[in-house]
């Protein structure tokens, strides 16, 4: 897949979040905070994947700013990555490393 300049969408609240994840398209979500070192390390990888997987929505949720989203999905560890389709969680992990996320996205798109 060709890489392009695509950046994840920053979500501000639960209403906006639900609008995005209820689409008939895979949506990868990075739940993070600005002060979390592992979150900072993961951010450029997540942005890179947004440019590689153009058939997937990429969304970032700062759980301190959009605390309603963090509470709704019971996010207790960051970073946490979840993949949604039609409002349903199809993958969700708080220990998902970048190569594993890439493999899972490739598998979902080829299924």
PASEBA-1860 file (N, C-alpha, C; in nm, 3 decimals):
! residues 111
1> XXXXXXXX> 0.083/-0.118/0.000/0.000/0.000/0.000/0.087/0.125/0.000 ~ 0.047/0.223/-0.074/0.123/0.348/-0.078/0.096/0.429/0.048 ~ 0.202/0.490/0.096/0.190/0.573/0.215/0.158/0.716/0.172 ~ 0.072/0.783/0.246/0.042/0.922/0.215/0.031/1.000/0.345 ~ 0.019/1.132/0.333/0.010/1.218/0.450/-0.132/1.214/0.505 ~ -0.157/1.122/0.594/-0.288/1.110/0.659/-0.263/1.114/0.808 ~ -0.346/1.189/0.879/-0.331/1.197/1.023/-0.458/1.148/1.091 ~ -0.442/1.082/1.205/-0.561/1.037/1.279/-0.649/1.155/1.319
9> XXXXXXXX> -0.778/1.129/1.328/-0.875/1.228/1.373/-0.875/1.232/1.525 ~ -0.869/1.350/1.581/-0.876/1.366/1.727/-1.024/1.382/1.765 ~ -1.071/1.297/1.856/-1.211/1.299/1.897/-1.224/1.370/2.031 ~ -1.326/1.456/2.042/-1.341/1.539/2.162/-1.446/1.489/2.261 ~ -1.541/1.404/2.214/-1.646/1.360/2.306/-1.711/1.231/2.255 ~ -1.796/1.173/2.338/-1.857/1.044/2.308/-1.948/1.051/2.185 ~ -2.020/1.158/2.169/-2.110/1.172/2.054/-2.031/1.168/1.923 ~ -1.924/1.244/1.917/-1.838/1.246/1.799/-1.774/1.108/1.777
17> XXXXXXXX> -1.731/1.045/1.885/-1.669/0.913/1.878/-1.768/0.811/1.819 ~ -1.891/0.810/1.873/-1.992/0.714/1.826/-2.025/0.733/1.679 ~ -2.027/0.857/1.635/-2.055/0.885/1.494/-1.950/0.819/1.404 ~ -1.826/0.823/1.445/-1.718/0.765/1.365/-1.718/0.613/1.371 ~ -1.730/0.556/1.492/-1.717/0.409/1.502/-1.838/0.334/1.449 ~ -1.951/0.401/1.431/-2.070/0.335/1.381/-2.073/0.323/1.229 ~ -1.966/0.362/1.164/-1.957/0.349/1.018/-1.929/0.204/0.980 ~ -1.966/0.170/0.856/-1.940/0.036/0.803/-1.798/0.033/0.747
25> XXXXXXXX> -1.704/0.066/0.834/-1.563/0.074/0.798/-1.484/0.048/0.925 ~ -1.371/-0.019/0.916/-1.290/-0.040/1.035/-1.237/0.094/1.085 ~ -1.237/0.109/1.216/-1.185/0.229/1.281/-1.089/0.186/1.390 ~ -0.962/0.222/1.376/-0.860/0.194/1.478/-0.855/0.314/1.572 ~ -0.861/0.287/1.702/-0.866/0.394/1.802/-0.749/0.380/1.898 ~ -0.677/0.490/1.915/-0.567/0.498/2.011/-0.615/0.581/2.129 ~ -0.636/0.516/2.245/-0.670/0.585/2.368/-0.539/0.620/2.438 ~ -0.520/0.747/2.471/-0.390/0.792/2.522/-0.407/0.911/2.616
33> XXXXXXXX> -0.296/0.956/2.673/-0.288/1.086/2.740/-0.160/1.154/2.691 ~ -0.153/1.284/2.709/-0.037/1.358/2.659/0.088/1.337/2.744 ~ 0.071/1.295/2.870/0.186/1.281/2.960/0.243/1.139/2.964 ~ 0.184/1.045/2.895/0.221/0.903/2.900/0.337/0.874/2.803 ~ 0.458/0.838/2.855/0.571/0.809/2.765/0.543/0.699/2.661 ~ 0.482/0.584/2.697/0.453/0.485/2.593/0.355/0.538/2.488 ~ 0.263/0.625/2.530/0.169/0.685/2.435/0.243/0.773/2.335 ~ 0.338/0.850/2.385/0.418/0.938/2.298/0.501/0.856/2.199
41> XXXXXXXX> 0.553/0.743/2.245/0.633/0.656/2.158/0.547/0.591/2.050 ~ 0.421/0.559/2.083/0.332/0.491/1.990/0.272/0.587/1.887 ~ 0.259/0.714/1.921/0.189/0.812/1.835/0.241/0.816/1.691 ~ 0.374/0.823/1.667/0.419/0.829/1.528/0.391/0.701/1.450 ~ 0.390/0.588/1.518/0.358/0.461/1.453/0.212/0.461/1.410 ~ 0.125/0.505/1.500/-0.019/0.510/1.470/-0.044/0.603/1.351 ~ 0.024/0.716/1.348/0.011/0.810/1.236/0.063/0.748/1.107 ~ 0.174/0.675/1.116/0.230/0.607/0.998/0.129/0.507/0.943
49> XXXXXXXX> 0.066/0.429/1.031/-0.032/0.331/0.987/-0.154/0.399/0.923 ~ -0.190/0.518/0.971/-0.301/0.591/0.910/-0.272/0.619/0.763 ~ -0.145/0.642/0.730/-0.105/0.664/0.591/-0.094/0.537/0.510 ~ -0.074/0.424/0.578/-0.061/0.295/0.509/-0.196/0.227/0.486 ~ -0.285/0.237/0.583/-0.414/0.168/0.577/-0.524/0.270/0.548 ~ -0.536/0.307/0.422/-0.630/0.412/0.384/-0.775/0.368/0.392 ~ -0.801/0.238/0.401/-0.937/0.187/0.414/-0.982/0.179/0.560 ~ -0.901/0.230/0.651/-0.931/0.227/0.794/-0.934/0.370/0.846
57> XXXXXXXX> -1.035/0.402/0.927/-1.035/0.531/0.999/-0.938/0.519/1.115 ~ -0.858/0.620/1.139/-0.768/0.623/1.255/-0.810/0.738/1.344 ~ -0.834/0.706/1.470/-0.887/0.803/1.565/-0.802/0.801/1.691 ~ -0.776/0.920/1.745/-0.705/0.932/1.872/-0.801/0.992/1.975 ~ -0.799/0.935/2.096/-0.883/0.985/2.204/-0.796/1.013/2.325 ~ -0.780/1.140/2.359/-0.712/1.179/2.482/-0.814/1.157/2.594 ~ -0.793/1.055/2.676/-0.894/1.018/2.774/-0.909/1.118/2.888 ~ -0.820/1.216/2.894/-0.840/1.323/2.992/-0.930/1.432/2.936
65> XXXXXXXX> -0.921/1.459/2.807/-1.007/1.559/2.743/-1.143/1.501/2.708 ~ -1.145/1.377/2.662/-1.270/1.308/2.625/-1.295/1.197/2.726 ~ -1.306/1.236/2.852/-1.319/1.137/2.960/-1.445/1.053/2.946 ~ -1.550/1.107/2.882/-1.672/1.029/2.864/-1.647/0.906/2.776 ~ -1.558/0.919/2.679/-1.525/0.805/2.592/-1.445/0.702/2.672 ~ -1.345/0.747/2.747/-1.266/0.657/2.831/-1.351/0.580/2.929 ~ -1.447/0.648/2.989/-1.537/0.582/3.086/-1.627/0.481/3.017 ~ -1.682/0.518/2.902/-1.773/0.430/2.828/-1.705/0.298/2.793
73> XXXXXXXX> -1.578/0.303/2.758/-1.506/0.182/2.717/-1.413/0.129/2.826 ~ -1.429/0.181/2.947/-1.356/0.132/3.065/-1.206/0.124/3.040 ~ -1.150/0.232/2.987/-1.006/0.237/2.960/-0.933/0.260/3.092 ~ -0.854/0.163/3.132/-0.780/0.172/3.259/-0.629/0.169/3.238 ~ -0.586/0.139/3.117/-0.444/0.131/3.086/-0.421/0.202/2.953 ~ -0.313/0.278/2.946/-0.283/0.349/2.823/-0.139/0.323/2.780 ~ -0.111/0.322/2.652/-0.210/0.333/2.546/-0.291/0.204/2.531 ~ -0.414/0.219/2.492/-0.500/0.107/2.457/-0.544/0.130/2.313
81> XXXXXXXX> -0.539/0.024/2.233/-0.583/0.033/2.094/-0.701/-0.061/2.076 ~ -0.806/-0.009/2.016/-0.924/-0.090/1.982/-0.957/-0.068/1.835 ~ -1.014/-0.170/1.774/-1.062/-0.158/1.637/-1.212/-0.185/1.639 ~ -1.288/-0.096/1.577/-1.434/-0.104/1.572/-1.480/-0.118/1.428 ~ -1.600/-0.175/1.413/-1.671/-0.172/1.285/-1.819/-0.179/1.318 ~ -1.896/-0.092/1.257/-2.040/-0.084/1.283/-2.071/-0.072/1.432 ~ -1.989/0.003/1.504/-2.012/0.026/1.646/-1.970/-0.086/1.738 ~ -1.918/-0.194/1.683/-1.878/-0.310/1.762/-1.726/-0.320/1.770
89> XXXXXXXX> -1.676/-0.360/1.887/-1.532/-0.382/1.903/-1.496/-0.513/1.833 ~ -1.402/-0.509/1.741/-1.355/-0.631/1.675/-1.216/-0.671/1.724 ~ -1.142/-0.576/1.779/-1.012/-0.602/1.842/-0.994/-0.499/1.953 ~ -0.933/-0.540/2.062/-0.907/-0.444/2.168/-0.798/-0.493/2.261 ~ -0.694/-0.413/2.277/-0.579/-0.455/2.358/-0.511/-0.336/2.423 ~ -0.459/-0.357/2.543/-0.378/-0.253/2.605/-0.230/-0.287/2.593 ~ -0.200/-0.400/2.531/-0.060/-0.440/2.515/-0.027/-0.469/2.369 ~ -0.100/-0.407/2.279/-0.083/-0.431/2.136/0.040/-0.357/2.086
97> XXXXXXXX> 0.142/-0.432/2.044/0.262/-0.367/1.993/0.243/-0.333/1.845 ~ 0.322/-0.241/1.791/0.301/-0.196/1.653/0.298/-0.308/1.548 ~ 0.393/-0.404/1.548/0.384/-0.508/1.446/0.256/-0.593/1.458 ~ 0.211/-0.616/1.581/0.089/-0.694/1.600/-0.033/-0.617/1.549 ~ -0.037/-0.487/1.575/-0.147/-0.405/1.524/-0.149/-0.410/1.372 ~ -0.034/-0.399/1.310/-0.026/-0.403/1.164/-0.077/-0.537/1.111 ~ -0.035/-0.647/1.173/-0.082/-0.780/1.131/-0.233/-0.793/1.145 ~ -0.286/-0.744/1.257/-0.431/-0.755/1.280/-0.509/-0.673/1.178
105> XXXXXXX> -0.461/-0.552/1.148/-0.529/-0.471/1.047/-0.524/-0.538/0.910 ~ -0.408/-0.593/0.874/-0.396/-0.663/0.746/-0.492/-0.782/0.741 ~ -0.502/-0.856/0.851/-0.591/-0.972/0.856/-0.738/-0.930/0.845 ~ -0.776/-0.825/0.915/-0.915/-0.778/0.909/-0.951/-0.733/0.768 ~ -0.861/-0.662/0.703/-0.890/-0.610/0.569/-0.891/-0.719/0.463 ~ -0.822/-0.829/0.488/-0.818/-0.936/0.388/-0.924/-1.043/0.414 ~ -0.997/-1.032/0.524/-1.099/-1.134/0.558/-1.221/-1.120/0.470
END
